[in-house]
């Protein structure tokens, strides 16, 4: 088995992937991937990425509701490339729909290879729907239809 600390760039990383790193946006979350996050193949376990996607979507949804929110759906999850130990992974969010009780968030995940390299590649994309819930766990209306900054 290959070591989880391996060459992190490949020809496909260097090629145009028809996506441009979102330099104009601030990521909701940035995480350096560690050896504890690897799967049996030595790459980062997909569940670790999904967990961070869920957190990033929640951060975005809280711009519309300061109370409790819950994940009700993770749709169209696409793992585009593997993530490696030492990659700096950024989770960018964009609200795609605001309903009466829910917010749908697109999460785009990018890896900066070896946390210092200039190579940044799109690695995962997902759509997450979060719903506002009350103390009783039942859905409730969002507090607002327009986002507030939570910086």
N, C-alpha and C positions, 0 to 999 in steps of 0.2 A: 504494500500500500504506500502511496506517496505521502510524504510529510505534509501536514496542513500549511506549513510555511514553505511555499514554493514560488516559482515564478508566477507573478500575478498578471502579467500582461500577455496577450496573445495577438495574433494578427487581427482577429475579429475585434479586439478592443481598440485597435488603432484605426480600423476602417470606419467610414461614415456609417452610422447606425440609423440615419434619418431622424435623429433626435438631437436636440441641442441642450446642453447643460443650462438649467435655469438660473443664470448668474444674477438676474434682477430680483430674484425671490430669496427670502430667508427660509431655511428649512425649519419645520416644526421640531424636529429632533435630529441630532447627529450622534452617532455611536461608533466607536472603534471596535471592530469585531475581535474577539479573544478566542484562544484555544478551547475554552469551556463550551463554546457555541457550535462546535463542529459536529458533523454527522459521521457515519462510518466511512464515508468517502474522503473525509478530510476537508470538506468545504463547509460553509456555514449552513446549519440546519434550517430548512424552510420555515419551521415553526417559530424560530427566533425572529425571522424577518416578519412573519405574520403578526406576532405579538407587538412588535414596534409599529407596524402599520396600524394596528388597532389603537395604540396610544396616540399616534400622530393624528388619526381621524378624530379621536376624542378631543384633542387640543383644538382642532379646527371647529368642531361642533360646539364647544363651549363658548365660542364667539357669539352664538345665538341663544344660548341657554346656560345660566350659571348654576342651575340645580343638577340633579342626577340625570345622567344619560346612560343608555345601554346600547350595545351593538346588536342590531337585529339582522344584518346581512353583510356578507363580504362576497361581492360578485366580481366576475371577470378578473380573477387573479391570474396574472401572467408572470411566470418566472422566466426572465429573458436570458440571464447569464448567471453563473455561479458567483458567490461572494466568498472571499478568502479571509483567513486570519490576517489581521493587520490593516484591512481595508477600513477607511473612514466612510461610513454609510450615512447618507443624508436622506431624510424623508420629507418631501415637499408636498404640501396639501393645497387643494383648490376645491371650493364648494361648487358643486354642479347642480344642486337642487335644494331648495328650502320649501318644505311643506308646512302643514299646520302643526304636526307633532314631530317631524323628523327632518334630518339634514343628511344629504348624500354628499360624500367627499371622495374626490379622486386623490389617491396617494401615489406619487411617482418616487421611486427609490433609485438613488444613484450611488455608485461606489467610486471613491477616489482610491485607486490602487495603491497599496502600501503606504497610506497616510503620509504623503509627502510627494508622491509622484504627481505629475501634471495630467495623468490619464484619468479621466472621469467617464464612467460608462453607465448607461441605464441598466438596472438589474431586475427590477420588479415593478409592476404596476397593478393597482387594485382600485375597486370602487367599494366604498364602505357606507352603509346606512346606519345612522345613529338615531335613536328615538329618545325624547325627553320622557322621564318617568317620575312619578310622585313617590312619596314615602311608602305608599302601598304597593309599589312596583308596577302600577298601571300607567299606560301612556297618558300624557297630558300635553296641552298646547305649549309650544316654544314661547319663551318670554319675549322674543323680538324676531322680526323678519329681516332686519338689517344687522350686519355684523358689527361688533365692537372690537377694538384692538385690545389684546390682552398681554401686550409686551410688558 
